[in-house]
Amino acid sequence: MLSAKEQDLMAVFRQYLATPGNMICLDDAMVQKHKVALRNMVERGLLLKERFEGGYSLTTDGFAAMNTCDNEE
């Protein structure tokens, strides 16, 4: 289950129609706003932190979680 902050972050990935392995780049303000959610989701294996600054991509599990939280709204 995703926290409210994690669901807010997933809305960003959903907005860009992200799929597993496709990187999205967050600006510094977005990274700061979602810092805790990003860290937690990387630790849980839902997101991958890319080498590119501000770059994150969904894992297969993250994609499934994003679609689940989309259905809960």
C-alpha positions as a printed Julia matrix, in Angstrom:
73×3 Matrix{Float64}:
  0.0    0.0     0.0
  1.25   3.46   -0.86
  1.21   6.44    1.48
 -0.53   9.64    0.41
  2.83  11.21   -0.48
  3.82   8.16   -2.51
  0.48   8.3    -4.34
  1.17  11.98   -5.12
  4.52  10.98   -6.58
  2.94   8.18   -8.61
  0.57  10.77  -10.08
  3.64  12.44  -11.62
  4.7    9.17  -13.23
  1.13   8.56  -14.42
  0.95  12.09  -15.88
  3.91  11.25  -18.12
  2.53   7.78  -18.96
  5.66   6.19  -17.5
  6.2    2.49  -17.98
  8.84   0.22  -16.41
 12.35   1.21  -17.42
 11.39   4.58  -18.94
 13.14   7.36  -17.05
 11.46  10.59  -16.11
 13.52  13.55  -14.94
 12.38  15.56  -11.95
 13.63  19.08  -11.39
 15.28  20.02   -8.1
 12.04  21.38   -6.63
 10.2   18.11   -7.34
 13.06  16.03   -5.93
 13.02  18.1    -2.73
  9.22  17.96   -2.46
  9.15  14.16   -2.88
 12.53  13.37   -1.26
 11.17  11.03    1.42
  8.76   9.25   -0.93
 11.49   8.82   -3.54
 13.89   7.32   -1.0
 11.24   4.99    0.44
 10.11   3.83   -2.98
 13.66   3.16   -4.14
 14.31   1.16   -0.95
 11.11  -0.85   -1.54
 12.07  -1.61   -5.14
  9.28   0.43   -6.74
 11.6    2.99   -8.36
 15.14   2.98   -9.68
 17.33   6.04   -9.19
 19.07   6.65  -12.49
 22.57   8.05  -12.95
 21.11  11.14  -14.63
 20.46  13.86  -12.03
 16.8   13.8   -11.0
 16.17  10.71  -13.12
 13.94   7.92  -11.83
 12.23   5.01  -13.51
  9.5    2.63  -12.43
 10.26  -1.0   -11.8
  7.71  -3.63  -12.79
  6.49  -3.66   -9.17
  6.34   0.15   -9.18
  4.28   0.12  -12.35
  1.84  -2.34  -10.78
  1.64  -0.17   -7.64
  1.01   2.93   -9.76
 -1.86   1.2   -11.53
 -3.29  -0.02   -8.24
 -3.29   3.44   -6.67
 -4.88   4.77   -9.87
 -7.79   2.37   -9.34
 -8.19   3.36   -5.68
 -8.92   7.01   -6.48
